[in-house]
Amino acid sequence: MGLQDRNRRGFKRLLRSFGYAYSGLKYVCKYEQNMQVHLITAILVIALAAIIQIPLAHWLILLLVIAGMFSLEIMNTAIERTVDMVTREYHPLAKRAKDIAAAAVFIYCFFAVIIGSIIFVPPLIRMFS
């Protein structure tokens, strides 16, 4: 088997992995209410940032915070589904795992609101004063 054949197989495997990732993203966007809330919030925040023309550095921070929020929510969903797969019955450790994963999203969301406030409040105050 030549190098070209191995490269072709590696590229096909890479394309499949993107397909799997897209499938997971489509699932959380379609079925997870919290992800839908994050998506709507992100759209509104991006629109507001464009309207008030925040500086480039703030755009970078904002996009990093949004990407982090999406990623953390997706990981939370993965943990919840894995726990559900292991046991459908109530188990205190299963509940604890789900609660801890949800707490990670909550903490990130709390600080995302603080970061958003730091970015948006000063220009909005200037705009309306």
Stockholm file with secondary structure:
# STOCKHOLM 1.0

chainA/1-129         MGLQDRNRRGFKRLLRSFGYAYSGLKYVCKYEQNMQVHLITAILVIALAAIIQIPLAHWLILLLVIAGMFSLEIMNTAIERTVDMVTREYHPLAKRAKDIAAAAVFIYCFFAVIIGSIIFVPPLIRMFS
#=GR chainA/1-129 SS CCHHHHHHHHHHHHHHHHHHHHHHHHHHHHHCHHHHHHHHHHHHHHHHHHHHTCCHHHHHHHHHHHHHHHHHHHHHHHHHHHHHHHCSSCCHHHHHHHHHHHHHHHHHHHHHHHHHHHHHHHHHHHHTC
#=GC SS_cons         CCHHHHHHHHHHHHHHHHHHHHHHHHHHHHHCHHHHHHHHHHHHHHHHHHHHTCCHHHHHHHHHHHHHHHHHHHHHHHHHHHHHHHCSSCCHHHHHHHHHHHHHHHHHHHHHHHHHHHHHHHHHHHHTC
//
